Structure formats: structure tokens, C-alpha cells
Amino acid sequence: MSLILIIEQLLNGLQFGIMLFLMAAGLTLIFGVMGLINLAHGSLYMIGAFAAAAVAAATGSFLLALVASLAAAAIAGAIIEWTVIRHLYSRDHLDQVLATFALILIFSEGTRWIFGSFPLFLDIPDYLSGPVTLPGGIQYPLYRLMLIVVGLVVAAGLFALIAWTRIGIQIRAGESDREMIGALGVNISRLYTLVFALGAALAGLAGALIGAIQSVQVGMGEPVLILAFVVIVIGGIGSIKGALVGAILVGLTDTLGRFLLPSFFGTFMDPAAATSVGSALASMSIYILMAAVLLFKPSGLYGNA
């Protein structure tokens, strides 16, 4: 097992984690500010991917496809916040789960009705295809490296938005005491719509970026949603910093587990059995990580105790 191969897997884990952050950041913002459990967040990821695939097919422009993913997911998020979500803030979490689960079914069937049941494909543009040579002679796909850079830039922008802008101050205040900021003249309804649309846009962007690596299909957001919930539990609910750290931990744990465990078991088992056992344990590894974090930090790494 060469050092170059291990470094490549570390980069794959970082790329996976950064994409999970885009998904988890919106989810943790929505829960932290609104106290809302949104199971339909994965559907917004899917909407972004389908919008990007459709626009790329129509125009041939990958950049326009990314803009379309942001716009489509943000608009869809704002619409469902206006029509459905804002009626759930005062309801208990069971009502929120049931209502947002219904939205999953609506979005899935609506997407299938518009685009059909067959997967769509979003091609990597020529200027981002092929490998790039990193220090040490490491050959790594340029597109995956771009995903890491874009994700880190978005993370930096999100941190700046929360820390240094007036909207960020209102969002942080809304997490602490929404009644007080309402009394101070902040339009709570508009703030909630903005936060929900921002979270939806981040999910849509993640769906579009991953759509160029995987196929774009109905239901693609639900597995990622589960991982996003794991991320925010590890990082701490409502914490953007926790979402970033938790996402990178989950990405590295999952990727390195799938790479190293089959090789480890292959030293004393036949290859087929080693692959099966190693893959199964790798799938469990992120939940073992979550349990270990909660054992010592029940509120998550950066959550409020």
C-alpha cells in the first residue's frame, strides 16, 4: 500500500466531507434558528441536481447549470417555507417529521413526472476534466480538487456571513432568543424565509456538484440526508463550525474505512469475504464515530451543553 494511494484516499475523504458540509450547513442553520426538523432537505439536494442537469443539457454551460441549481433549490425552499413550513414552527417535532416526509413524496413523484424515472447525467466540463499533478507527483482528478476548493470557499463565505454581517447577527440572535429580536423590530417571517432559502441553495449546489460524479436520479438526496444528520449530531446542532468539522470527520472515516478495512481483513481472510466484511464495517464506522463523540460530548463537538 503506497503513500501516494493513501494521500489520494485522504483527498477523496476530504472532498466527500466538504460536500457533506454543504448539505449539513443548511440543515443545521434551519434547525438551529427555527427549531425545525426538515426531512425534505434531501429533496432540495435532488432538485438542485436535476435543475443543473437540465440546464447543462439545454445550454451546454456548466456554470449556468450551477447557477440554476442554486436558484431552483432556493426558490423551491422559499415556496415550501411560505406554504408549509411556517405553519409548523409552533407544532411538535412529530408533526414536522410527518409534514416534511410528505414533502419528500411530493417532490419525488413530481420530479419523476417531469424528468421520468431514468437517471440523467451531468458531464464534467472539458476545462475541469483530467488529472492535475500535485506536489510529490500525485495525480488527482482536477474536478474533485475543484470541489474541495469550492466547498472551502463557500464555507469561508458562510462563516463571514454569520460572523460579520447584519443578517448574520440576526441569525445568531434568532438562535438564542427569537422573541427578543422580534420585539426589536426584526421581521421574523422574512428572516426564516431567508435562512430556509439559504440552506436550500447550499443543498442544491451540493447536489449539482456531486451530480457530475454520480448519476442524477429520483431519491438521490435521502442517503445524503442521513449522513448530514450524522454530521450535525457529531458537530453539534446549530453550529456551522461543528458542521464543517463533523463533515470532514465523517468523510474521512467513511472513505478510509472503505479503503483500509478490506485490505486489513484480506491479510487473514479470502478476498471476497474480506471485501464483504470490510465494506460492512466501513458502513458502520461513521455511526461508531457518532456514538463515541456522544459518549464524551452529548451535545456534539461544538454544541451548546
C-alpha positions as CSV (number, residue, x, y, z in Angstrom):
1,M,0.0,0.0,0.0
2,S,1.8,3.1,-1.2
3,L,1.8,6.5,0.5
4,I,0.5,8.2,-2.7
5,L,-2.5,5.9,-2.7
6,I,-3.2,6.8,1.0
7,I,-2.9,10.5,0.2
8,E,-5.3,10.2,-2.7
9,Q,-7.8,8.5,-0.4
10,L,-7.4,11.3,2.2
11,L,-8.2,13.8,-0.6
12,N,-11.3,11.7,-1.6
13,G,-12.4,11.7,2.1
14,L,-11.9,15.5,2.3
15,Q,-13.8,16.1,-0.9
16,F,-16.7,13.9,0.4
17,G,-16.7,15.7,3.7
18,I,-16.8,19.1,2.1
19,M,-19.8,18.1,0.0
20,L,-21.5,16.8,3.2
21,F,-20.8,20.1,4.8
22,L,-22.8,22.0,2.1
23,M,-25.7,19.7,2.8
24,A,-25.3,19.8,6.6
25,A,-24.7,23.5,6.9
26,G,-28.2,24.4,5.7
27,L,-29.7,21.7,7.8
28,T,-28.1,22.8,11.0
29,L,-28.9,26.5,10.2
30,I,-32.6,25.6,9.8
31,F,-32.7,23.5,12.9
32,G,-30.7,26.0,15.0
33,V,-32.7,29.1,14.0
34,M,-36.1,27.6,13.5
35,G,-36.0,24.5,15.7
36,L,-37.4,22.6,12.7
37,I,-36.6,19.0,11.7
38,N,-36.7,19.2,7.9
39,L,-36.6,15.7,6.3
40,A,-37.3,17.3,2.9
41,H,-33.8,18.8,2.8
42,G,-32.6,15.9,0.7
43,S,-35.3,16.7,-1.8
44,L,-33.8,20.2,-2.2
45,Y,-30.4,18.5,-2.9
46,M,-32.2,16.4,-5.6
47,I,-33.9,19.5,-7.1
48,G,-30.5,21.2,-7.4
49,A,-29.0,18.2,-9.2
50,F,-31.9,17.9,-11.7
51,A,-32.0,21.6,-12.4
52,A,-28.3,21.6,-13.1
53,A,-28.6,18.5,-15.4
54,A,-31.5,20.0,-17.3
55,V,-29.8,23.4,-17.8
56,A,-26.5,21.9,-18.8
57,A,-28.2,19.7,-21.4
58,A,-30.1,22.7,-22.8
59,T,-27.2,25.2,-22.8
60,G,-24.0,23.2,-22.6
61,S,-22.8,25.5,-19.8
62,F,-21.6,24.0,-16.6
63,L,-21.5,27.4,-14.8
64,L,-25.1,28.2,-15.8
65,A,-26.0,24.7,-14.5
66,L,-24.5,25.6,-11.1
67,V,-26.4,28.9,-11.1
68,A,-29.6,27.1,-12.0
69,S,-29.1,24.6,-9.1
70,L,-28.7,27.5,-6.6
71,A,-31.7,29.3,-7.9
72,A,-34.0,26.3,-8.3
73,A,-33.3,25.0,-4.8
74,A,-33.5,28.4,-3.2
75,I,-36.9,29.2,-4.9
76,A,-38.2,25.7,-4.0
77,G,-37.1,26.3,-0.4
78,A,-38.7,29.7,-0.2
79,I,-42.0,28.4,-1.6
80,I,-42.3,25.4,0.7
81,E,-41.4,27.7,3.7
82,W,-44.2,30.1,2.7
83,T,-46.8,27.4,2.1
84,V,-46.0,24.6,4.5
85,I,-43.0,25.1,6.8
86,R,-44.1,28.3,8.5
87,H,-47.2,26.6,9.8
88,L,-45.1,24.0,11.6
89,Y,-42.9,26.2,13.9
90,S,-45.3,26.0,16.8
91,R,-46.0,22.3,16.3
92,D,-44.1,19.5,17.9
93,H,-41.4,17.6,16.1
94,L,-43.6,14.6,15.2
95,D,-45.8,16.9,13.1
96,Q,-42.7,18.4,11.5
97,V,-41.4,15.0,10.6
98,L,-44.7,13.8,9.1
99,A,-45.2,17.0,7.1
100,T,-41.7,17.1,5.7
101,F,-41.8,13.4,5.0
102,A,-44.9,14.1,2.9
103,L,-42.9,16.7,1.0
104,I,-40.3,14.1,0.2
105,L,-43.0,12.0,-1.5
106,I,-44.4,15.0,-3.4
107,F,-41.0,16.1,-4.7
108,S,-40.0,12.6,-5.6
109,E,-43.2,11.9,-7.6
110,G,-43.2,15.5,-9.1
111,T,-39.6,15.0,-10.3
112,R,-40.4,11.6,-11.7
113,W,-43.4,13.1,-13.5
114,I,-41.3,16.0,-15.1
115,F,-38.0,14.2,-15.8
116,G,-39.0,10.5,-15.9
117,S,-37.7,7.5,-14.0
118,F,-34.4,7.2,-15.8
119,P,-31.2,8.8,-14.4
120,L,-29.8,12.0,-16.0
121,F,-26.1,12.6,-16.5
122,L,-24.2,15.9,-15.9
123,D,-20.9,15.9,-17.7
124,I,-17.8,17.3,-16.2
125,P,-16.7,20.3,-18.5
126,D,-13.6,19.8,-20.6
127,Y,-11.7,22.5,-18.6
128,L,-12.2,20.6,-15.4
129,S,-11.6,17.1,-16.7
130,G,-8.5,15.0,-16.4
131,P,-5.9,14.9,-13.6
132,V,-3.7,17.5,-12.1
133,T,-0.2,16.9,-10.7
134,L,0.1,17.7,-7.0
135,P,3.4,18.0,-5.0
136,G,5.0,14.6,-4.7
137,G,3.9,13.6,-8.2
138,I,0.4,12.7,-7.0
139,Q,-2.1,12.6,-9.9
140,Y,-5.5,13.7,-8.7
141,P,-8.7,14.5,-10.7
142,L,-9.0,18.2,-11.3
143,Y,-12.8,18.2,-10.8
144,R,-12.5,16.6,-7.4
145,L,-9.9,19.1,-6.4
146,M,-12.2,21.9,-7.6
147,L,-14.9,20.5,-5.4
148,I,-12.7,20.8,-2.3
149,V,-11.7,24.4,-3.2
150,V,-15.3,25.5,-4.0
151,G,-16.5,23.9,-0.8
152,L,-13.9,25.6,1.3
153,V,-14.6,29.0,-0.4
154,V,-18.4,28.5,0.4
155,A,-17.6,27.6,4.0
156,A,-15.4,30.7,4.4
157,G,-18.2,32.8,2.9
158,L,-20.8,31.3,5.2
159,F,-18.6,31.9,8.2
160,A,-18.1,35.5,7.1
161,L,-21.9,36.0,6.6
162,I,-22.7,34.6,10.0
163,A,-19.9,36.5,11.9
164,W,-19.7,39.9,10.2
165,T,-23.0,40.9,8.5
166,R,-26.2,42.3,9.9
167,I,-28.1,39.2,8.6
168,G,-25.6,37.0,10.4
169,I,-26.2,38.9,13.6
170,Q,-29.9,38.4,13.3
171,I,-29.4,34.7,12.5
172,R,-27.2,34.2,15.6
173,A,-29.7,36.2,17.7
174,G,-32.6,34.2,16.3
175,E,-30.8,31.0,17.6
176,S,-30.7,32.5,21.1
177,D,-33.9,34.4,21.5
178,R,-36.3,34.8,18.6
179,E,-38.9,36.6,20.7
180,M,-36.5,39.3,21.7
181,I,-35.3,40.0,18.1
182,G,-38.9,40.1,17.1
183,A,-39.6,42.7,19.8
184,L,-36.6,44.7,18.5
185,G,-38.3,45.1,15.1
186,V,-36.7,42.2,13.1
187,N,-39.1,40.7,10.6
188,I,-39.0,37.1,11.9
189,S,-41.0,35.7,8.9
190,R,-38.7,37.2,6.4
191,L,-35.6,36.1,8.4
192,Y,-36.9,32.5,8.5
193,T,-37.6,32.5,4.7
194,L,-34.1,33.8,4.0
195,V,-32.5,31.2,6.2
196,F,-34.5,28.4,4.7
197,A,-33.7,29.6,1.2
198,L,-30.0,29.8,2.0
199,G,-30.0,26.3,3.4
200,A,-31.9,25.0,0.4
201,A,-29.4,26.8,-2.0
202,L,-26.5,25.1,-0.3
203,A,-28.1,21.7,-0.6
204,G,-28.9,22.4,-4.3
205,L,-25.3,23.4,-5.0
206,A,-24.1,20.2,-3.4
207,G,-26.5,18.1,-5.5
208,A,-25.3,19.8,-8.7
209,L,-21.6,19.3,-7.9
210,I,-22.0,15.7,-7.0
211,G,-24.3,15.1,-9.9
212,A,-21.3,15.4,-12.2
213,I,-19.7,12.4,-10.4
214,Q,-22.7,10.3,-9.9
215,S,-25.9,9.9,-11.9
216,V,-28.8,12.3,-11.2
217,Q,-31.8,10.3,-10.2
218,V,-35.0,10.4,-8.1
219,G,-34.3,9.7,-4.4
220,M,-30.6,10.6,-4.5
221,G,-31.0,13.0,-1.6
222,E,-32.2,10.7,1.1
223,P,-28.9,8.7,1.7
224,V,-27.0,12.0,1.8
225,L,-29.6,13.4,4.2
226,I,-29.0,10.6,6.7
227,L,-25.2,11.4,6.6
228,A,-26.0,15.1,7.1
229,F,-27.9,14.3,10.2
230,V,-25.0,12.3,11.5
231,V,-22.7,15.2,10.7
232,I,-24.8,17.8,12.7
233,V,-25.1,15.4,15.6
234,I,-21.3,14.9,15.7
235,G,-20.6,18.6,15.2
236,G,-23.3,20.0,17.4
237,I,-26.8,21.2,16.4
238,G,-26.8,24.8,15.2
239,S,-23.0,25.1,14.9
240,I,-21.6,25.9,11.4
241,K,-18.1,25.2,12.7
242,G,-19.3,21.9,14.1
243,A,-20.9,21.0,10.7
244,L,-17.6,21.6,8.9
245,V,-15.5,19.6,11.4
246,G,-18.1,16.8,11.7
247,A,-18.5,16.6,7.9
248,I,-14.7,16.2,7.4
249,L,-14.6,13.6,10.1
250,V,-17.4,11.6,8.6
251,G,-16.0,11.9,5.1
252,L,-12.5,10.7,6.1
253,T,-13.9,8.0,8.3
254,D,-16.2,6.6,5.6
255,T,-13.6,6.8,2.8
256,L,-10.6,5.5,4.7
257,G,-12.8,2.7,6.2
258,R,-13.8,1.5,2.8
259,F,-10.2,1.7,1.6
260,L,-8.3,0.2,4.6
261,L,-10.7,-2.3,6.2
262,P,-11.0,-4.7,3.2
263,S,-7.2,-4.7,3.0
264,F,-6.8,-5.4,6.7
265,F,-9.2,-8.3,6.7
266,G,-7.6,-9.6,3.5
267,T,-4.5,-10.5,5.4
268,F,-6.3,-13.4,7.1
269,M,-9.4,-14.0,5.0
270,D,-10.1,-14.8,1.4
271,P,-10.6,-11.7,-0.8
272,A,-14.4,-12.0,-1.3
273,A,-15.1,-12.4,2.4
274,A,-12.6,-9.6,3.3
275,T,-14.3,-7.2,0.9
276,S,-17.8,-8.1,2.3
277,V,-16.8,-7.8,6.0
278,G,-14.6,-4.7,5.4
279,S,-17.4,-2.9,3.5
280,A,-19.9,-3.7,6.2
281,L,-17.7,-2.4,9.0
282,A,-16.8,0.7,6.9
283,S,-20.6,1.5,6.6
284,M,-20.9,1.1,10.4
285,S,-17.8,3.2,11.1
286,I,-19.5,6.6,10.9
287,Y,-22.2,5.6,13.4
288,I,-19.5,4.2,15.7
289,L,-17.8,7.6,15.4
290,M,-21.1,9.3,16.3
291,A,-21.6,7.1,19.3
292,A,-18.0,7.7,20.5
293,V,-18.5,11.5,20.2
294,L,-21.8,11.5,22.0
295,L,-20.4,9.3,24.8
296,F,-17.9,12.1,25.7
297,K,-19.8,15.1,24.3
298,P,-23.5,14.5,24.4
299,S,-24.2,17.9,22.7
300,G,-21.7,17.3,19.9
301,L,-18.2,18.7,19.5
302,Y,-19.3,22.3,19.3
303,G,-22.9,22.2,20.5
304,N,-24.2,24.1,23.5
305,A,-24.3,21.9,26.5
